[in-house]
């Protein structure tokens, strides 16, 4: 009887914790480079040189951003999900930020 009561109390807690951790697992996704390139071309080319050997209006070139020592997947995702005075306030989903970060990091090798 006591065991059933404990299980009845613990099971919803465990299931709730599992559901709460799913978004965190999604944020740890490494991102898809091609999807990130497509998003960057769609949203960022007005100001940035998104692809190598292109020219942006006034924003930093993505290839130059990729070469900075501070450029990591985490730093890009945090940057992309934080509003900045000189950038439009895009509301990115975690997977979109992961994808764009993966694309920028892929430029480090080029």
C-alpha positions as a Markdown table, in Angstrom:
| # | Residue | x | y | z |
|---|---|---|---|---|
| 1 | Unk | 0.0 | 0.0 | 0.0 |
| 2 | Unk | 2.8 | 2.4 | 1.0 |
| 3 | Unk | 4.7 | 1.5 | -2.2 |
| 4 | Unk | 1.7 | 2.2 | -4.4 |
| 5 | Unk | 1.3 | 5.7 | -2.7 |
| 6 | Unk | 5.0 | 6.5 | -3.3 |
| 7 | Unk | 4.7 | 5.3 | -6.9 |
| 8 | Unk | 1.5 | 7.4 | -7.4 |
| 9 | Unk | 3.4 | 10.5 | -6.1 |
| 10 | Unk | 6.7 | 9.9 | -7.8 |
| 11 | Unk | 5.5 | 8.8 | -11.3 |
| 12 | Unk | 3.9 | 12.2 | -12.2 |
| 13 | Unk | 7.0 | 14.0 | -10.9 |
| 14 | Unk | 9.3 | 11.8 | -13.0 |
| 15 | Unk | 7.2 | 12.2 | -16.1 |
| 16 | Unk | 6.9 | 15.9 | -15.6 |
| 17 | Unk | 10.7 | 16.2 | -15.2 |
| 18 | Unk | 11.2 | 14.2 | -18.4 |
| 19 | Unk | 8.8 | 16.5 | -20.3 |
| 20 | Unk | 10.6 | 19.6 | -18.9 |
| 21 | Unk | 14.0 | 18.3 | -20.0 |
| 22 | Unk | 13.0 | 17.7 | -23.6 |
| 23 | Unk | 13.5 | 21.3 | -24.7 |
| 24 | Unk | 16.9 | 21.3 | -23.1 |
| 25 | Unk | 17.8 | 18.2 | -25.2 |
| 26 | Unk | 16.6 | 20.0 | -28.3 |
| 27 | Unk | 18.9 | 22.9 | -27.5 |
| 28 | Unk | 21.9 | 20.6 | -27.4 |
| 29 | Unk | 21.4 | 19.6 | -31.0 |
| 30 | Unk | 24.5 | 20.5 | -33.0 |
| 31 | Unk | 22.4 | 22.1 | -35.8 |
| 32 | Unk | 22.1 | 21.5 | -39.5 |
| 33 | Unk | 24.5 | 23.4 | -41.6 |
| 34 | Unk | 22.5 | 23.6 | -44.8 |
| 35 | Unk | 19.3 | 24.6 | -42.9 |
| 36 | Unk | 21.4 | 27.3 | -41.2 |
| 37 | Unk | 22.7 | 28.6 | -44.5 |
| 38 | Unk | 19.2 | 28.8 | -45.9 |
| 39 | Unk | 17.9 | 30.7 | -42.9 |
| 40 | Unk | 20.9 | 33.1 | -43.0 |
| 41 | Unk | 20.5 | 33.7 | -46.7 |
| 42 | Unk | 16.8 | 34.4 | -46.1 |
| 43 | Unk | 17.1 | 36.7 | -43.0 |
| 44 | Unk | 20.7 | 38.1 | -42.9 |
| 45 | Unk | 21.9 | 38.9 | -46.4 |
| 46 | Unk | 20.4 | 42.4 | -46.3 |
| 47 | Unk | 23.2 | 43.4 | -43.9 |
| 48 | Unk | 25.8 | 40.6 | -43.7 |
| 49 | Unk | 28.0 | 38.8 | -46.2 |
| 50 | Unk | 26.5 | 35.4 | -45.3 |
| 51 | Unk | 28.5 | 33.3 | -47.8 |
| 52 | Unk | 32.2 | 33.5 | -48.5 |
| 53 | Unk | 33.2 | 35.9 | -51.3 |
| 54 | Unk | 30.0 | 38.0 | -51.0 |
| 55 | Unk | 29.6 | 41.6 | -49.8 |
| 56 | Unk | 27.3 | 42.7 | -47.0 |
| 57 | Unk | 25.9 | 46.2 | -46.5 |
| 58 | Unk | 27.3 | 47.0 | -43.1 |
| 59 | Unk | 27.1 | 43.9 | -40.8 |
| 60 | Unk | 30.1 | 41.7 | -40.0 |
| 61 | Unk | 30.9 | 39.0 | -42.6 |
| 62 | Unk | 29.9 | 35.6 | -41.3 |
| 63 | Unk | 33.3 | 34.1 | -42.4 |
| 64 | Unk | 35.1 | 36.7 | -40.3 |
| 65 | Unk | 32.8 | 36.0 | -37.3 |
| 66 | Unk | 33.6 | 32.3 | -37.7 |
| 67 | Unk | 37.3 | 33.0 | -37.5 |
| 68 | Unk | 37.1 | 34.8 | -34.1 |
| 69 | Unk | 38.5 | 32.9 | -31.2 |
| 70 | Unk | 35.4 | 33.6 | -29.2 |
| 71 | Unk | 33.1 | 32.0 | -31.8 |
| 72 | Unk | 31.7 | 28.8 | -30.4 |
| 73 | Unk | 28.3 | 27.1 | -30.9 |
| 74 | Unk | 27.2 | 28.3 | -27.5 |
| 75 | Unk | 28.4 | 31.9 | -28.1 |
| 76 | Unk | 26.6 | 32.1 | -31.4 |
| 77 | Unk | 23.3 | 30.6 | -30.0 |
| 78 | Unk | 23.4 | 33.0 | -27.1 |
| 79 | Unk | 24.0 | 35.9 | -29.5 |
| 80 | Unk | 21.3 | 34.9 | -31.9 |
| 81 | Unk | 18.7 | 34.6 | -29.1 |
| 82 | Unk | 19.6 | 38.0 | -27.5 |
| 83 | Unk | 18.2 | 41.3 | -28.9 |
| 84 | Unk | 20.8 | 43.8 | -30.1 |
| 85 | Unk | 20.3 | 47.5 | -30.8 |
| 86 | Unk | 21.8 | 47.3 | -34.4 |
| 87 | Unk | 19.9 | 44.2 | -35.5 |
| 88 | Unk | 16.3 | 43.4 | -36.2 |
| 89 | Unk | 14.7 | 41.5 | -33.2 |
| 90 | Unk | 14.3 | 38.1 | -34.8 |
| 91 | Unk | 12.6 | 35.6 | -32.5 |
| 92 | Unk | 14.5 | 32.4 | -33.3 |
| 93 | Unk | 13.5 | 29.0 | -32.2 |
| 94 | Unk | 16.3 | 27.0 | -30.5 |
| 95 | Unk | 16.7 | 24.7 | -33.5 |
| 96 | Unk | 16.9 | 27.7 | -35.8 |
| 97 | Unk | 19.6 | 29.3 | -33.6 |
| 98 | Unk | 21.4 | 25.9 | -33.6 |
| 99 | Unk | 21.2 | 25.7 | -37.4 |
| 100 | Unk | 22.6 | 29.2 | -38.0 |
| 101 | Unk | 25.3 | 28.7 | -35.4 |
| 102 | Unk | 26.3 | 25.4 | -37.2 |
| 103 | Unk | 26.4 | 27.2 | -40.5 |
| 104 | Unk | 28.6 | 30.0 | -39.1 |
| 105 | Unk | 31.0 | 27.5 | -37.5 |
| 106 | Unk | 31.2 | 25.6 | -40.8 |
| 107 | Unk | 32.7 | 28.7 | -42.4 |
| 108 | Unk | 35.7 | 28.4 | -40.0 |
| 109 | Unk | 37.0 | 25.6 | -42.1 |
| 110 | Unk | 36.7 | 27.5 | -45.4 |
